[in-house]
Amino acid sequence: MSYSVNVYTDSTSVPTLRRVRGNLVLNGWQTRLLDSETHRPIGGRNLKPCLIVGWPTPSPREAAIVRAADALDQPTLDRLYASNDITSCRLYVERPYRLESEATPEELGELREEVGARAFRAMCAARALYILESYAGRNSLAIDFQLLVAALLGALCGGLIEDPQSGVLAFRKQRSPKAPNPSSHRTA
């Protein structure tokens, strides 16, 4: 079973790769943003759909992690993942995004009742949707990492962060430079 976190934003600006990586470093994570198909580092200026591989810093295995990540040494990365030294999540980007074109009027009515008027307005106003997903085989770092990346995107773009599994919603105003700790918007 996959686990996903959504960030709905009406911002027309796309976060830069440099800002995303820099803010993750400020929050204690090193990362590699990789093409989801080739697992090569993504290029360009702005964030786009990718596989985000991350590890908390400092790490006693950081040198080995960096070597394996830079060399794309999949067997070593798999072992580091299994030992909870690294984690990952996939980022999907729907841009442009229009909720009204994604659902029937009946589904929209049900969603409004489910999430409430304020969250529904934010979802309808969204022009981009960022979806962070990890899969059933995820390790124990994955969900915290996903929530941190979602909080970061929420801080960089502003908007609504939705955890569909728990029903938790959090609103973020656009700001910089440091995203909030993910625990600041989770409820247990």
Number of C-alpha atoms within 10 A of each C-alpha: 8 10 17 20 23 24 29 28 29 19 16 12 11 15 16 15 17 12 18 22 18 16 22 21 15 13 19 12 20 22 20 20 24 21 17 16 8 8 16 17 16 19 12 8 12 14 19 22 18 22 24 22 21 25 25 19 14 10 14 9 13 16 10 14 22 16 13 17 22 12 12 15 12 12 10 16 22 15 12 18 22 15 12 16 22 28 27 25 23 21 24 17 18 14 14 11 20 16 17 13 8 10 12 11 11 9 12 16 12 12 16 16 11 12 17 11 12 12 21 19 13 17 27 17 18 22 18 24 23 22 21 26 20 22 14 8 10 19 17 15 17 24 21 14 25 27 23 22 27 26 28 28 27 26 22 26 24 20 26 29 29 23 18 13 10 10 9 15 18 16 20 21 13 17 14 13 14 18 23 19 15 18 12 10 17 13 8 6
